[in-house]
């Protein structure tokens, strides 16, 4: 089973930026599309960005123009660059394959946007 470890979250003020990282234990990006997901308290987990094997990207309307998903194939790492952060971006962020398998989620990384 591939291990995915998210990092880079933290507390940031509105308008600030963070870069999240998702380190994979083995080379997988030639096999799976990848996605970043988030879940706020009391809300359903949602897909915010995805990256196909061929490098195509797509974003949720709520983050389009502010977030960028990318990868480093050598480091087996997927990134989520988050700019112009808003309080409504506060959530636990997860990386996973796209589509995501059932019952296979890591710890995620907490992003809190607050003044």
N, C-alpha and C positions, 0 to 999 in steps of 0.2 A: 504494500500500500504506500502510495506517495504521501509524504508529509509536507504540509504547507504551514509556514510560520509567518504570521503577520507581525509587523512592527512599524513604529514611526508615529503612532498616535500620541495625543497629548492635549493639553489645554491651550487654546489659542483665542485671541480676540477676533471679533467680527472684522472681516476684511483681510485677515491674515492668511498664511499659507502653511501647508504641511505636505510632506511627501511620504506616503505609505509604501512599505515594501512587503513583498510576499516571496519568501525564499522557499523554493522547492527542493526536495531531497534528491531529485534526479531529473534528468532531461525529459520534459514532457510536452513542451510547447509545439513540437512537431506533430503531436498526437491529439492534443485537446485544445479547444478554444478555452480561454480563461475569462473570468469575470471578477469584478469587485461588487460585493453586496453590502448592504448595511441594514441594521435593525435598530430603531429607536424604541424606547420603552413603550409598551402597549401597542406597538404597531407591527405590521407584517414585514418580514424581511423582503427587501426589494433589490433588484439588480440596478446598479448605478452606472456600470461601464462594462463593456466586454471587448475582447480582442481575439480575433480568429487566428487560426494557424497561418493564414496568408497575410495577416497584418491589418485587416480591416477593423475599424473601431466603431462603436456605437455607444450612445449615452442616453440616460434618462433625461427627459426634458428639464427636470429640476436642476440638473448639474451641467447641462450642455453649455459649452463656452467657458466653463470654469474649471472643470476637471479634465485630466488627460491620462489615459491609460497607456502604458508602454511596457516593454520587456527588454531584458538583457539575456540573450540566449546563452552566453558564456557563463554568466553567474546563475543561471536558472532562477531568475528573479523577475517578478512582475511588479510594476510600480503604479501608484496612483498619485499624480500631482494634483493637489487641491489648492486652488487659488480663490480669492475673494470669498472666503468662507462666511457662512451665515449661521445664525443660531439654529436654524432648522436642519443644518447638516449634522448636528449632534447625534451620534449613534455609535454603536459598535460596528466596525467595518471588518468584513471577512473577504478572503479570496477563496476561490474554488473554481472548479471546471465550469464550463458553460455548455449545456445546461448542468446545473448542480445535482449531484447525486443525493439521495435521501440519507439523512442521519449520518452525515460525514462532514462535520464542521469543526474547525479549530477554535482556539480561544478568541480569536479576533483581536482587534486593537481599538481602544476607546478614543474617540475624537469628541472633544467638548469645545464648543464655540460659545464663548461668553465674555462679556465685558466686566 
